[in-house]
Amino acid sequence: MADESTPPAQGNIVLRHEHDAPRERSACGHRHRLISKGDKGVSAWAHTVDIDGARAHYHKRATELYYVLEGEGSVTLDGNEQRVLPGTMVHIPPGVVHEATGKMRVLVVGIPDINDDDVFYPDC
């Protein structure tokens, strides 16, 4: 905790509570955009995602990190299915086709910020 002599934060700092973040449909379910495109100076994004009807997809430029917060299920990476539980971290490099199944809540971090033009579906 900063003392009273510490000046207020400046610049590109973002502090957002989940209930203040937009909720929308994504390739994996429904997400809250905690930090994302449009936030000044952000070089990555972070969303909480409630897995629901995930569709296999990949990114050509972005790396994703999935951290399971609640629930359980599986993550399929290039056809290899792996069980995941709370506390599981998954690193997904560019080009890896991935999808998640089960009932779980996941923190997903994309590096760099994943643009809509960097989401590809192998079945299209």
N, C-alpha and C positions, 0 to 999 in steps of 0.2 A: 504494500500500500504506500502510495506516495505521500510525502509530508506536504504541509501547506505551502512550502516554498517552491514546490515543483510546478512549473508552468503547465497549462493545459496542453493536451496533445494537439499537434498541428499536422497539416499535410493530408496524406492519403490513408489515414487510419479508418477502418470500418469496424463498427461494433453493431451487430444486429441480432435481435432475439428471433427465434424461429417463428413465433406467432406474428411477427411483423414482416416476415419474408413471404413473397408471393408463392402460392402453391399451384402447381401445374402438372400436367401429364408429361412423362418423359419416356425414353425407350425402355426403361426398367420398371416403371410404376408411376407413383406420384411423388413429386419432390418439392422441397422448400428451398428456394435459392437463397442460401445464407450469404454467400459472397459469390458474385458472378459478373458476367459481362455487364458493362455499364457502370460498375463501381470504379471510380477514378483510381488509377495507379495499380490495379490488381493484376497480377501476372498468373494467377491460378484461380480456380473456383472451388467452392465447397458447398455441397447440397446434402441435406438429409433426404433419404429416399425410402419410401415404404414400397417394398418389392411387391408388384402386382402386375402380372401379365407381361413380364420382361420379354423383349424380342432380341434375338441374337444380332449383334452389331459389332463394329470395330471403328477405330479412329486411325487415320494415317499419320497424324502429327502428335496427338496428345497421349500422354501416359495417364492412367487412372489408378487411384488407390481406393480400395473398398475396405472399410473397417466396420465389422458387424457390431451394432449397438445392442440390438434385441432380437429375439427369435432365433430360428435356425432354418437351414435349407441347404442349397448347393449352388456353387458357381461352376459353370462350364467354360473352360478356357481351351480354345482350339480343339474342341471335341472331348476333352478330358474333364469329367465331372468330379468335383471335390466337395466334400461336406464342409460346411462352415457353421460356427457357433459364435455367441457373443465373445468378443475379444480377438476374433480372427482378423488378420490384415491380409489383403490380397493385392499384389502389385501386378498391373496389367499394362504391358508395354504397347506402343503403337503397333498396329497390324494384327493383334491377337483378337480373334472373334470370341466374344464373351456374352454370357447371359446369366441371370440369377433366377432361381426358383425357390419356392418356399414362402413362408410368412416371416418376414424379417424387416428390420429397420437398419439401414446402412448409412454411414457417413461416406460420401463419395467425394474425392478430391481429384480434380483434373488439372494437369500441368502440361503445357500452358492452358489458359482458359480455352475450353472446347467450344468452338464456334459451330453453329448449325451446319456449316458446310464441311465439317469434319466428322460427321456421323454417317456411316455406310452400312447397308444391310446386305449380307451375302446372298439372300434369297431374292434379290431384285435384279 
